[in-house]
Amino acid sequence: MKCKTVGNRDASEHSVDAAKAIEPLAGGFAKIIIFATGIIGTGILAVPVLAGSAAYAVGEAARWKVGLSREPSEAKAFYATVGLAMIVGMLLNFTPIPPMKALFWSAVINGVVAVPVMVILMLIASNHMSSMAV
């Protein structure tokens, strides 16, 4: 999978390629500080959000006690799922899967899955609203 970016360079396999693609705009400084700050900031924001949302989804589906407002002793399975999701995310760094491909395919899967989920939610909401009108 190749995608054209700044200056018609191919930057799709690794984050280093993406850093090289923004180099013409920001100079050599981009590869060291700007890009590293962006990657670290994205990780700091994304890891807890993704782990938490996965734990909420699994916990709600399994009808566990969920919530970060609960004590860990009260919601053991929920907090275990948060920890497991974070560990799985960290272990993905040690696989041969190119990160940019993983990002691309996760977005594709999310886009495909979102459509039936939204349809089901709209059907549930419309059935609920029609039963309230009676």
BELTADA-V373416 format. One record per backbone hydrogen bond with DSSP energy under -0.5 kcal/mol. NH is the residue of the N-H (numbers start at 0). CO is the residue of the C=O. Records with the same first field share a line. If there is no record, write none. Layout:
NH = CO ; CO
//
This chain:
4 = 8
7 = 4
8 = 5
10 = 2 ; 8
16 = 13
17 = 13
18 = 14
19 = 15
20 = 16
21 = 17
22 = 18 ; 19
24 = 21
25 = 21
26 = 22
29 = 26
30 = 26 ; 27
31 = 27
32 = 28
33 = 28
34 = 29
36 = 32
37 = 33
38 = 34
39 = 35
40 = 36
41 = 37
42 = 38
43 = 39
44 = 40
45 = 41
46 = 42
47 = 43
48 = 44
49 = 45
50 = 46
51 = 47
52 = 48
53 = 49
54 = 50
55 = 51
56 = 52
57 = 53
58 = 54
59 = 55
60 = 56
61 = 57
62 = 59
63 = 58
65 = 63
69 = 66
73 = 70
74 = 70
78 = 74
79 = 75
80 = 76
81 = 77
82 = 78
83 = 79
84 = 80
85 = 81
86 = 82
87 = 83
88 = 84
89 = 85
90 = 86
91 = 87
92 = 89
93 = 90
94 = 91
99 = 12
101 = 97
102 = 98
103 = 99
104 = 100
105 = 101
106 = 102
107 = 103
108 = 104
109 = 105
110 = 106
111 = 107
112 = 108
113 = 109
114 = 110
115 = 111
116 = 112
117 = 113
118 = 114
119 = 115
120 = 116
121 = 117
122 = 118
123 = 119
124 = 120
125 = 121
126 = 122
127 = 123
128 = 124
129 = 125
130 = 126
131 = 127
132 = 128
//
